[in-house]
């Protein structure tokens, strides 16, 4: 299995529930086809460098995936017909990038489990 980084830009006119549902659909597609979602981050609404589909802003979502190549092909087919989507990119990570991503995951997990300082 390979590691991938997927950045998705969704329509900014969507409400938060619709955005969450859209992200869940993507996650379920990956899991259903034998992949694994290691991390999902909503970066919020940001101004884009240029207009896409007459939109100046977009909702940026980062997904870190572990999946075989056929899953990515399915994901890209799904994105082509997914209406809330403005733009997407899927990047296969190399060894050093994988190590950096996994170390940032473990750091984030350790911050969640540490008790707050008193």
Phi, psi and omega in degrees: 000146179254162176256140181225150171247129184236121175248130183237136174247118181258161178300129183287347181282352180286147175279168186299322181295318179294322177296314179298319178296321179296317179296320179297322178299318179295313180301315180297323178297316180295312182294318181299328182267010174099013178260184181217134177263113183275327182207146176220124180230134174262113182274355177088186180277126181225153176286136180267160181293330179210160183288137174237123181051043178065022178249133178269338180239166177206158176264117184267129178234131176251132175234132174253119188240152170234112187202156172285157183306323179299332178295320180293322177297318177297317181299316180293323175297319179296317181299327182295337181245007184273110187298317183292350186278133173263316185202153176211159172213138176239125183240128175280127182276144175270175187307310182294323178293323178296314180300317179295318180294317180292323178292323177292328175296314181293325177294318179295320178294320181291327177292327179290325185272342180288137176289149180294146180294142182255000000 
